[in-house]
Amino acid sequence: MALYIARRLLGVIPVLILVAIAAFLLIHLVPGDPAMVMLGSDASPQQVQTLRMQLGLDRSLPEQFIVWLRHVLRGNLGDSFFLGRPVTQALMERLPATMQLAVLSLIFSLLIGVPAGLIAAVRQNTGWDQLVMATAIGGISVPSFWLGLAMILVFSVQLGWLPSGGYTPLWDNVWQGLRTLTLPAISLGAMQAALIARMTRSSMLEVLRQDYVRTARSKGLGHWLVLLKHALKNAMIPVITTIGTAFGVLLGGAVVVEIVFTFPGLGRLVVLAVQRRDYPLVQGALLLTSVIYVAVNLAVDLLYCVCDPRIKYE
C-alpha cells in the first residue's frame, strides 16, 4: 500500500507540470493586457510600458513561465496584480467557502442519489423506477444556474425562507451558515445527485443478479440486510468513482453558482481575475484546484480497498 501511494504521488508531478503549462498558456492567450486594464484607456504608451516592465510582462513567454515555475517550486505563487498581496493568501481566504459549498453539495448528492438509485434498482420496471429515472434525467438536463435562479424566486423572494445570497462561515454560526449554503448547495449538487442515482441503479442491478446475493437470500437473511450489507457494499465501487469525479466537478462548477448567489468563493475570485487579466491569481487558482482534484482521486483509489477487500495494492 505504501509503495502504491508513493508511486501515485510521483505520478502527480508530471500531471501538475502539464496543468501548470496549460494554465500559463491559456490565460496568456486571452486577449487583453493587464497593464492596460490596470491603468485604463487614458494611460499613455510610456506608462503602460513602464508598468509592464514592473510586472515582468515585457519578457518572452518562455522566460515568464520559467520564472513563475521556479517560484512555484519554492512554494511561492507570486503576487496578485490587482489585489496587491500574495496569491496564496488570497486563495486561502476564499478556499474555505468553496470547500464548504462543495462538501455540502456532495453530501446532498449522496443523500439523494444513493437511496434513489437503490429504490430504482429494487423496484426495477415499476412506477418508482420510472419516477426516479425521469427525475434523474431532469436533474441532468436542468442547468445549475437556472435551478439556482428558480429557487431564489421561490424560496427567497416569494416564501422568504432562505437568503438569496451572502455567506456565513459554519464555524461562526452553524444555523445561519447552513441557511446561506442550502440553496447554492442544492442547485450545484442536483446534477451530481442525478448522476449518482443512475450509477447506483446500474451497479445495483448488476450485483443483485450475482450468485452470492441469491445464496444470502436462500439462507433466510432479511431483505434489507441483503441489500445494504451484501449488495450495496459491492455495488459502491463504480459509485465511489462517480463520487470522486463529482467532487472535482463541484469545485469547478461552483463558478456559475457563486456568481448567481453572490457567494464569496474561489470560483467568483477566478472570474474576477480573468476579467482583470490577473495572470498569477488565475494560474495559482487552477494549480490549487488541480492539486485538490488529484488528492481526491487518490483517496477514491484507497477507498476501493475498504469497500472490496479483494482489491489489494501490492
C-alpha positions as CSV (number, residue, x, y, z in Angstrom):
1,M,0.0,0.0,0.0
2,A,2.8,2.4,0.9
3,L,4.6,1.7,-2.3
4,Y,1.4,2.3,-4.3
5,I,0.8,5.6,-2.6
6,A,4.4,6.6,-3.3
7,R,4.1,5.7,-7.0
8,R,0.8,7.7,-7.2
9,L,2.4,10.7,-5.6
10,L,5.3,10.6,-8.0
11,G,2.9,10.3,-10.9
12,V,1.3,13.5,-9.7
13,I,4.4,15.5,-10.6
14,P,4.1,15.3,-14.5
15,V,0.3,15.9,-14.2
16,L,0.9,19.1,-12.2
17,I,3.6,20.3,-14.7
18,L,1.2,19.8,-17.6
19,V,-1.6,21.6,-15.7
20,A,0.9,24.5,-14.9
21,I,1.8,24.8,-18.6
22,A,-1.8,24.7,-19.7
23,A,-2.9,27.3,-17.1
24,F,0.0,29.6,-18.1
25,L,-0.7,29.4,-21.8
26,L,-4.4,29.6,-21.6
27,I,-4.5,32.8,-19.6
28,H,-1.7,34.4,-21.7
29,L,-3.6,33.6,-24.9
30,V,-6.7,35.5,-23.7
31,P,-6.8,38.9,-25.5
32,G,-6.0,41.9,-23.3
33,D,-3.2,43.5,-21.4
34,P,-3.1,43.6,-17.6
35,A,-1.2,46.9,-17.7
36,M,-3.9,48.5,-19.9
37,V,-6.7,47.1,-17.7
38,M,-5.0,48.5,-14.5
39,L,-4.1,51.9,-15.9
40,G,-7.2,52.5,-18.0
41,S,-7.7,53.7,-21.6
42,D,-6.3,57.2,-20.8
43,A,-2.9,55.9,-19.9
44,S,0.0,56.8,-22.2
45,P,2.1,54.2,-24.0
46,Q,5.0,55.1,-21.8
47,Q,3.0,54.5,-18.6
48,V,1.8,51.1,-20.0
49,Q,5.3,50.1,-20.9
50,T,6.7,51.1,-17.5
51,L,4.0,49.0,-15.7
52,R,4.6,46.0,-18.0
53,M,8.3,46.2,-17.0
54,Q,7.4,46.3,-13.3
55,L,5.1,43.3,-13.7
56,G,7.6,41.4,-15.8
57,L,5.3,41.2,-18.8
58,D,7.9,42.6,-21.1
59,R,9.8,39.3,-21.1
60,S,9.1,36.5,-23.6
61,L,6.5,33.8,-22.6
62,P,9.1,31.0,-22.0
63,E,11.1,33.3,-19.7
64,Q,8.0,34.3,-17.8
65,F,7.0,30.7,-17.4
66,I,10.4,29.6,-16.2
67,V,10.4,32.4,-13.6
68,W,6.9,31.6,-12.5
69,L,7.6,27.8,-12.3
70,R,10.8,28.5,-10.3
71,H,8.8,30.5,-7.7
72,V,6.0,27.8,-7.6
73,L,8.6,25.1,-6.8
74,R,9.6,27.2,-3.8
75,G,6.0,27.5,-2.6
76,N,5.5,31.0,-3.9
77,L,2.6,31.6,-6.3
78,G,3.5,35.2,-6.8
79,D,1.6,38.4,-6.1
80,S,-1.8,39.3,-7.5
81,F,-1.7,42.2,-9.9
82,F,-4.9,43.8,-8.7
83,L,-5.1,42.7,-5.0
84,G,-1.5,43.7,-4.3
85,R,-0.9,40.7,-2.0
86,P,0.3,37.1,-2.3
87,V,-1.8,34.8,-4.4
88,T,-1.6,32.1,-1.7
89,Q,-3.1,34.4,0.9
90,A,-5.9,35.4,-1.5
91,L,-6.7,31.8,-2.3
92,M,-6.7,30.6,1.3
93,E,-9.2,33.3,2.2
94,R,-11.7,32.1,-0.4
95,L,-11.0,28.4,-0.4
96,P,-12.8,27.5,2.8
97,A,-16.1,29.0,1.5
98,T,-15.9,27.0,-1.8
99,M,-14.9,23.8,0.1
100,Q,-17.8,24.1,2.4
101,L,-20.1,24.6,-0.6
102,A,-18.6,21.6,-2.5
103,V,-18.7,19.3,0.5
104,L,-22.3,20.2,1.4
105,S,-23.3,19.8,-2.3
106,L,-21.6,16.3,-2.3
107,I,-23.5,15.3,0.9
108,F,-26.8,16.4,-0.7
109,S,-25.9,14.4,-3.8
110,L,-25.2,11.3,-1.8
111,L,-28.3,11.6,0.5
112,I,-30.5,11.9,-2.6
113,G,-28.6,9.9,-5.3
114,V,-27.7,6.7,-3.4
115,P,-31.2,5.9,-1.9
116,A,-32.9,6.9,-5.1
117,G,-30.7,4.6,-7.2
118,L,-31.2,1.8,-4.6
119,I,-35.0,2.1,-4.7
120,A,-35.0,2.2,-8.5
121,A,-32.9,-1.0,-8.7
122,V,-35.0,-2.8,-6.1
123,R,-38.2,-1.7,-7.8
124,Q,-37.0,-2.2,-11.4
125,N,-39.5,-1.6,-14.1
126,T,-42.1,-0.3,-11.7
127,G,-43.5,3.2,-11.2
128,W,-40.9,4.0,-8.6
129,D,-38.1,3.1,-11.1
130,Q,-39.6,5.2,-13.8
131,L,-40.1,8.2,-11.4
132,V,-36.5,8.1,-10.2
133,M,-35.1,7.8,-13.7
134,A,-37.3,10.6,-15.1
135,T,-36.3,12.8,-12.2
136,A,-32.6,11.9,-12.8
137,I,-32.9,12.9,-16.5
138,G,-34.5,16.2,-15.4
139,G,-31.7,16.8,-12.9
140,I,-29.0,16.2,-15.5
141,S,-30.8,18.4,-18.1
142,V,-31.5,21.5,-15.9
143,P,-28.6,23.9,-15.7
144,S,-27.4,24.7,-12.2
145,F,-27.7,28.5,-12.7
146,W,-31.3,28.2,-13.9
147,L,-32.2,26.0,-10.9
148,G,-30.5,28.5,-8.6
149,L,-32.4,31.4,-10.1
150,A,-35.7,29.4,-9.8
151,M,-35.0,28.5,-6.2
152,I,-34.2,32.2,-5.4
153,L,-37.5,33.2,-6.8
154,V,-39.5,30.6,-4.9
155,F,-37.7,30.2,-1.5
156,S,-36.2,33.7,-1.1
157,V,-38.5,36.2,-2.9
158,Q,-41.9,34.5,-2.6
159,L,-41.6,32.5,0.6
160,G,-38.8,34.3,2.3
161,W,-37.5,31.1,3.9
162,L,-33.8,31.3,2.9
163,P,-31.5,34.2,1.9
164,S,-30.8,34.8,-1.8
165,G,-27.1,35.3,-1.4
166,G,-24.2,36.0,1.0
167,Y,-22.2,33.7,3.1
168,T,-21.7,32.9,6.8
169,P,-18.9,30.5,7.8
170,L,-20.2,27.4,9.6
171,W,-17.7,27.9,12.4
172,D,-19.1,31.4,13.2
173,N,-22.8,30.4,13.1
174,V,-23.9,26.9,12.2
175,W,-27.5,27.7,11.6
176,Q,-27.0,30.9,9.6
177,G,-24.2,29.2,7.7
178,L,-26.5,26.3,6.7
179,R,-29.2,28.8,5.6
180,T,-26.8,30.6,3.3
181,L,-25.3,27.4,1.9
182,T,-28.6,25.5,1.3
183,L,-29.8,27.0,-2.0
184,P,-26.3,27.1,-3.6
185,A,-25.6,23.5,-2.5
186,I,-28.8,22.2,-3.8
187,S,-28.5,23.9,-7.2
188,L,-24.9,22.8,-7.5
189,G,-25.5,19.2,-6.3
190,A,-28.7,18.4,-8.2
191,M,-27.0,17.3,-11.4
192,Q,-24.5,15.1,-9.5
193,A,-27.3,13.6,-7.4
194,A,-28.9,12.5,-10.7
195,L,-25.7,11.0,-12.0
196,I,-25.1,9.1,-8.7
197,A,-28.6,7.8,-8.8
198,R,-28.2,6.4,-12.3
199,M,-24.9,4.9,-11.5
200,T,-26.2,3.3,-8.2
201,R,-29.1,1.8,-10.0
202,S,-27.0,0.4,-12.8
203,S,-24.4,-1.1,-10.4
204,M,-27.1,-2.5,-8.0
205,L,-28.9,-4.2,-10.9
206,E,-25.7,-6.0,-11.9
207,V,-24.9,-7.0,-8.3
208,L,-28.4,-8.3,-7.5
209,R,-28.0,-10.9,-10.2
210,Q,-24.9,-12.4,-8.6
211,D,-24.9,-15.8,-7.0
212,Y,-23.8,-14.7,-3.6
213,V,-26.9,-12.5,-3.3
214,R,-29.2,-15.4,-4.1
215,T,-27.3,-17.5,-1.6
216,A,-27.7,-14.9,1.1
217,R,-31.4,-14.8,0.4
218,S,-31.7,-18.5,0.4
219,K,-30.1,-18.6,3.9
220,G,-33.1,-16.6,5.2
221,L,-31.4,-13.3,5.7
222,G,-33.6,-10.2,5.8
223,H,-34.3,-8.3,2.6
224,W,-32.8,-5.1,3.7
225,L,-29.8,-6.8,5.3
226,V,-29.0,-8.5,2.0
227,L,-29.4,-5.2,0.1
228,L,-27.4,-3.0,2.4
229,K,-24.7,-5.3,3.8
230,H,-24.0,-7.6,0.8
231,A,-25.3,-6.0,-2.4
232,L,-24.8,-2.2,-1.8
233,K,-21.3,-2.5,-0.5
234,N,-20.1,-4.4,-3.6
235,A,-22.1,-2.1,-5.8
236,M,-20.3,1.0,-4.4
237,I,-17.1,0.6,-6.4
238,P,-18.3,2.4,-9.6
239,V,-20.4,4.8,-7.4
240,I,-17.3,5.8,-5.5
241,T,-15.5,6.6,-8.8
242,T,-18.5,8.8,-9.7
243,I,-18.4,10.5,-6.3
244,G,-14.7,11.3,-6.8
245,T,-15.3,12.8,-10.2
246,A,-18.4,14.6,-8.9
247,F,-16.3,16.4,-6.2
248,G,-13.9,17.7,-8.8
249,V,-16.9,18.9,-10.9
250,L,-18.4,20.6,-7.9
251,L,-15.2,22.5,-7.3
252,G,-15.1,23.7,-10.9
253,G,-18.8,24.1,-11.4
254,A,-19.1,26.4,-8.3
255,V,-18.1,29.3,-10.5
256,V,-21.5,29.9,-12.0
257,V,-23.4,29.2,-8.8
258,E,-21.2,31.6,-6.8
259,I,-22.0,34.3,-9.3
260,V,-25.7,33.7,-9.1
261,F,-25.7,33.7,-5.3
262,T,-23.0,36.4,-4.9
263,F,-21.1,33.8,-3.0
264,P,-17.5,34.9,-2.0
265,G,-15.8,31.7,-3.0
266,L,-12.8,30.7,-5.1
267,G,-14.8,30.5,-8.4
268,R,-16.0,34.1,-8.1
269,L,-12.5,35.2,-7.4
270,V,-11.2,33.4,-10.5
271,V,-13.9,35.1,-12.7
272,L,-12.8,38.5,-11.5
273,A,-9.2,37.5,-12.0
274,V,-9.8,36.5,-15.6
275,Q,-11.7,39.7,-16.3
276,R,-8.8,41.7,-15.0
277,R,-6.1,39.6,-16.7
278,D,-4.6,38.8,-13.3
279,Y,-2.2,36.1,-14.5
280,P,-0.7,35.0,-11.2
281,L,-4.1,34.7,-9.5
282,V,-5.7,32.6,-12.3
283,Q,-2.6,30.3,-12.6
284,G,-2.5,29.8,-8.8
285,A,-6.2,29.0,-8.6
286,L,-6.0,26.4,-11.4
287,L,-3.0,24.8,-9.8
288,L,-4.6,24.6,-6.4
289,T,-7.8,23.1,-7.8
290,S,-5.7,20.5,-9.7
291,V,-3.9,19.5,-6.5
292,I,-7.2,19.1,-4.7
293,Y,-8.6,17.0,-7.5
294,V,-5.6,14.7,-7.6
295,A,-5.8,14.2,-3.8
296,V,-9.5,13.3,-4.1
297,N,-8.7,10.8,-6.8
298,L,-6.0,9.2,-4.6
299,A,-8.5,9.0,-1.7
300,V,-11.0,7.3,-4.0
301,D,-8.5,4.7,-5.0
302,L,-7.8,3.9,-1.4
303,L,-11.5,3.7,-0.6
304,Y,-11.8,0.8,-3.0
305,C,-9.9,-1.4,-0.5
306,V,-12.4,-0.5,2.2
307,C,-15.5,-1.4,0.1
308,D,-14.0,-4.5,-1.5
309,P,-11.3,-6.4,0.4
310,R,-10.4,-8.4,-2.7
311,I,-8.8,-5.3,-4.1
312,K,-5.2,-5.1,-3.0
313,Y,-2.4,-2.6,-4.0
314,E,0.8,-4.6,-3.9
